[in-house]
Structures are given as C-alpha cells and as structure tokens.
Amino acid sequence: QASRTDARTGIANRGSFFEDTRVHLAARSEGTLMSFDLDRFKAINDTHGHVAGDAVLKGFSAEVSALLEEGMLFCRFGGEEFGILLQGCDLASATASARQIQDALLARSMPVSETLALKVTASLGIAALHSGEALASLTARADRALYRAKNEGRNRLGLADPVPVAEAA
C-alpha cells in the first residue's frame, strides 16, 4: 500500500495512478482526465513555510476526495500537481465536476495552523479520451489545457484541443 500512496497526502501517487489508468484504458475507451495544480503554491511555501504548504496539500486532497464519486481515480503527480481520471465520464460531466472542485475551494479557506487559514485556488485542464488514444497523448493534452488556463489568469478551467488523428492511432 505504501508504494501506491503519496506519503504527504494519503492519496494515490503518480505511479499507481498511471498503472490503474493503463488498466482502465485497456478495458474501456471512454473517460476524461483532469490535470490540475494549486495556484501560486510556491508563494505559500515561501511566505508561510513548508509546514503550511504541507497542510494546504493535505487539506486540498481531503477537500477533493470528499467530492469524488465511484470510478474516479485521484492522485498527486508531485509538488502541487494533481490528476483525476473520470472513468466513463464525458467532457460535459467532467467540466461540471471541475467547476464543483473550484467552487468548493472558493467556499472555504484551508487551515494551516491554529491562527492561519489560506484561500487556495486551482487551475484545471480537461481532456476527453478519444478511442485508441495513448495515455501519453491524453496526459499531454490535459497538461497543455492546464497551462493555458494558468496563463489566462489562474483559477481557470481549460479544455484540451481535440486529439489529432495521427496521435489517436
């Protein structure tokens, strides 16, 4: 279990996420990948210290975990980057789930100590799986959508471009 779990947050780690995602992709051809990270996380660590940053990571993971439904795989890729595979979920439903995550974060502050709570936002990129698409292509499209969202001002939601036909094969 320890080899599949992120020690800081208690959710799945990158390796187990990709292993489980590969199994899903081999069995099904539908789903959506959300790639997201916490906005301005470095500033939290630089201003309040790594203990505060760790508390934010744990609080964020708990907040998102509480919103997950069956068939959603949630992981910490590393640093302040996270991913969710929404199995059997179309783009419209994934977008609604992403907005739910963003709204939940805006509704409360993350407690980092007895005297400090911080507002945290997340930017997200969403890519719908195309039949026959490789995991590397799906991940790259979700990441590009994420960074487009961040470049547009943070606390944004970016949708991936459709997969080129050559990449789907």
N, C-alpha and C positions, 0 to 999 in steps of 0.2 A: 504494500500500500504506500509506503514512504517513497518508493521510486516513481510513483504515479501522481504524487501530490506535491503542490508547491508549499514549501515549509512556512513561508511567511503568511499566506492567506488561507491555507487549508483547502483550496480548490484544486482542480486538475492542473498539472503542469503541461508545458508545451509538448513534451514527448508523448505523454499519454493522450493528449488531445489529438495530435496528428495520427497516432496509431488508431484511436477509436474512429476518427474521421475517415481514414482509409477503409476501415471495415464497413462503415456506413456507405461510402461511395461505391464499394464493390457490390453491395447488396441492393442499393437503390440509386435512382438517378435524379432525385429531387431534394432540394434543400437550399438553404441560404446561409451564407457566412457573414457574420458581423465582426469587424475588426475595429477595436476602439482603444483609445487611451485617455488618460486623465489630462486635462488641460493644465498647462503651467505647473506640472508636478515638480519640476526641478526647483522652482521658486519656493515651494513648500519646504523641501529639504534644506535649501539654502537659508531660508528665513527662520524656520522653526526647528530644524534638526531632523535627523533620520528617524528618531523615535516617533516624531509627529508624522513623518512620511509613511512609516510602517503602519501607524494607526489609521491613516487615510486608506491605505491599500486594503487593510483588513475590513474597515467599515464599508468601503466600496464593494468589496467582494460579498460581504454579508447582505448588503442592500440589493445587489443584482441577483444573488442566489435566491432571495425571497420572492423575486418576480418570475423566476424560471418555471416553465411548465415541463411536463414529461416530454422527453425526446429532444431536450436542449442540452448540448454539451458546452460547458463553460470552463474556461481556463485562463491562466495568467501566462502570457507568452514570455514575459520578462519585463523588468523595470515597471513602468506604468502602462504597459500594453496588455490588452486582454482580447479574447475571442469567444464567440458563441457560434456554434453550429446549430441551426434550427432545422431539424430533420423534417422532411415532408412539408416545409413551410414555403409559401410563395412570397414574392417581393412585397406585396401589399401588407401581408401579415407581419413580415419581418420589420417593415417600416413602422408599423403600429407598435411593435414590441420595443423598437429602438426609441421611439418617442416616449414610451412609458418609462424606460430607464432614465432618459434625460429629465422627464418631469419629476420622477421620484428624487433624483439628485437635487433638483432645484427646490424641492419642497422642504428639505432639511439640511442642516449643517452636520458635518462629520465631527464627532467629539474626538479630540486628540489628547486631551488631558482634563483634569477636573475644572480648569479655568479657561480652556480654549476649545472652540469648535470652529471649523473652517467650511466655507462654501466650496464645493468641488463640482466642476462640470466635466463632461466628457464629449469628445468628438467621435463620430462613428462613420465607418464606411461599410456599405452593404453590397454584397454581390450574390446574385441568384445563380445557383449551379445550373449549367447547361449540360444536357445529356452528353456523356462521353468526355466531359471536361476533366483535365488533370487537376489534382489538388494544388499543384504549384501555380497553375493559371488562375484558379479560383482565389487563392490566397493573395496573389499579386494584384488582381483586380480589386479585391476588398481593401488592400493596403493603399492603392492609388486613390480610391474613393475617400478613404480616411484622410489622407494628406491633402487632398483637395478641400475637404471640409475644414481642416485646421487652417489652411491658407486663406480661407474665406472668413475667418474671424473666430474660430473656436466655438464650442457648444453647438456645433452644426452636425448635420446629417448629410453624408454624401452617398449617392448611388453610383455604382460601378457602371462603366460603359459596357455594352454588350460584348460578349466574347467574339473575337474574330473567328471565322470559320476554320482557318488553319490551326488555331490554338485548340479548338474543340476536339480535333482528331487525335 
